[in-house]
């Protein structure tokens, strides 16, 4: 079995990944525009994907050399996007737990009225 890796193919995968991220970003931006609120999950995920795409673009060596930015900047943007996603999920979990505590069972919800 021949497992030769074509090393010229690996840098082009970064470009393909960036294109796929841009497509997903377009879908979430359209969904967030349709919802018309910045509090929606679609808007928050589109911000996360936008940050991640920015980090991915900065990691492409040709673009980084053209813009003369440091090599480590793309990785730091990825870390920032991950922290942002963690913050979004934690805040949503916190407020959902708070909302569950505020729920009150009404008599219409129980089966005792038969």
N, C-alpha and C positions, 0 to 999 in steps of 0.2 A: 504494500500500500504506500503510495507516494503522497506525503503530506507537505509538499513544498508550499510555502506561503508567498504570495506575491506581495512584496513590500510596497509596491507602487499603488496597490489597491487600498491600503489602510488610510492614507490621508484623504482619499475621496470619500470614505465613509463618514468623516466628520462633516463634510459638506452635505451629504445625504441626510445625516441626522439633523443638521440645521434646517434644511428644507422641510423635513417632517415636523419639526418643532414650529416652524413658521405657519404651516398649514393648521396645526392644532391651535396656535395662537389666533389665527383668523377666525376659526369656528367659535372660540370662547369670546372673542371681542364682539362678534355678531350677536351671540347670545346675551352678552352683558348690555349691549346697546338696545336689544329688544326688551330687556327687563327694566331698563331706565332707572337703575338704582345702584349705588356703589356698595350697598350693604349685601348684595347678592353673592352667592358662592361663585357664580360665573365670572363676575368682575374680579374677585379676589384671586381666582385661579388664573385669569388672564394676566393679572399683574405678576404672579409667580412665573408663568410661562414666559412672559416678556423679559423678566430678569434673567431667567435661565437661558433664553435665546441670546441675549446680550453677552452673557458669559461664554456661550458656545461660539459665538462669532469672534470674540476676542481670542479664543483658543486656536483658531485657524491661523497657522503660521504666516500665510501670505498676507492676510488682512492685518495681523499684528505687526508685521514688518512694515507694511504700507502706512499704518497709522502711528508707528513708532511708540507703541505702548509696551510696558513691561510684560514678560511672559507669565508672571504669576497673577496678573489681574483677572483673567478669565476664571481661574480657580477660586479666587476670592469672591467674585460675583456669584459663582455657584454656591459657595458657603452662605453668602448673604441671602440668596433665594431660598435655600433650605431652611435657614432660620426664620425667614418670613413665612414660609409654609407651615412650619411648626407653630409659630405664633398664631396664625389663622386658625389652625385646627384646635389649638388649646383654647382660644377665645370662644370658638363655636361650641366646643364641648362644655366649657364653663357655663355659658349662657343657656345651653340646652338643659343642663342639670338644674339650673336655677328655675327654668320654666317648668320642669317636671314637678318640682316641689310646690309650685304655685297652683297646680291643677287640683280641682275639687271635684269629687264624684257627685254627680247630680242624681236624684232619684230616678230619672229616666234611663240612666245607664245601668241600673241594677235590675235583676230579675225578680225582685220581691213584689212588684206591682201586678202580678198575674191574677 
